[in-house]
């Protein structure tokens, strides 16, 4: 594993530990080379309450990129809508050690615009 990825994982572990200590639901983001994922975990971090990703049907148009900023905005809006339906209004943001820039920032801002508070 690369040193850069180890550093990212170390930051993510600290964030997740603090969110569990506070006991608030956590919006977690994960990126791969082909897809973007977002999940909201319960306050104890053991169960997933809602999730959205670029793998969901109808979220990203066929043939469109699933890893660009537009896809991140779509995932952010989708996770916020699902959270509202599940009765979740406020979450802690777990960016999984990624820098708050680009896709992660776009996802977070789209979720905020759709009514999720963090």
N, C-alpha and C positions, 0 to 999 in steps of 0.2 A: 504494500500500500504506500502511496506517495505521502511525503511529509505534509504537503498541503492538505490532503484529505484527512490525515490524522488530526491536524490542527482544527479543521472544521468540525470533526466529530467531537473533539474535546470541548469546543465552544457549545455545541449542541447539547452535550451531556449536562453542562452547567445550567443552561437555560431550562431544560426539562426538569432538572432537580428543583429549581426554584419554583417553577409552575406547579409541580406536585406539592411542594411545601405550602404554597398559597391555596391550593385546592380549587383552582379555577379551571374551567374547560380550556383546552389549548388548541389553537388553530396551527396545525403543523404542515409545512410545505416540503415537498421533495421533488428534485429535478433529476431526470435522466437525459440521455442524448436524444430520446425519441418522445418522451411524454413528460407532463407536469401533473403532480398529484397534490391534493389538499385534503386533510382530514381534521375533524374536530374530535379530540379525545375527552373523555370524562375527567373530572378533577383528580382522580387517583391515577390516571394514565393507563388504566388496564383495559378499557373498552372504547371502541370507536362509536361515536354518536351519529355522525354524518360524514360523507365523503364525496368528493368530486374529482374528476380527472379528465384529461384530454382523451381518454379511452371511452368516455361516456358517449353514447349515440346521440347525434344531433347537436352536440356542444360545439364542435369544430366542423366546418364545412368539408365535404370530401375533397381531397386534393390540396387543401390548405395546410400550412405548416402547423404542427402540433406542439412546437417548442418556441414559438415567437411571443412577442409581447401581447399581440392580439389574443392568442390562445390563453395566455396567463390572465388577461382581463376576463375572458369568458369563464374560466375556472373560478376566479374570485367572485364573480357575480353569482355563479351557480351554487357555490358553497354557502354564500350568504343567504340565498333564497331557501336552501334546504335547512339551514340553521334556524331561520325564522319559523319555518313550518314545524320544526322540532321544539320550538319554544326557547331557543338559545338566543340571547340578545347581546351578551358580552363575553369575550374570550381573551385569553392571553395569546400573544403571537409568538410562535416558535418557528423561526426561519431556518432551523436545522443547521445553524452555523454559516449559512450563506450570507454574503454581503447584501445589505438592504439596497439593492440597485437592480435596474433592468426588470427581469421577469418577476422576481420576488416582490419588488416595489409595485409593479403593475397589478399583481394579484392582490396585494394588501389594499391598495387604493380602490380597486374595483369592489372588494368586499366591504370596505367602509362606505363607499357610495351607495351600495345596495342595502345599507342599514345595519351592518354588523359593527359593534363597538369594541375597540381594543386600543 
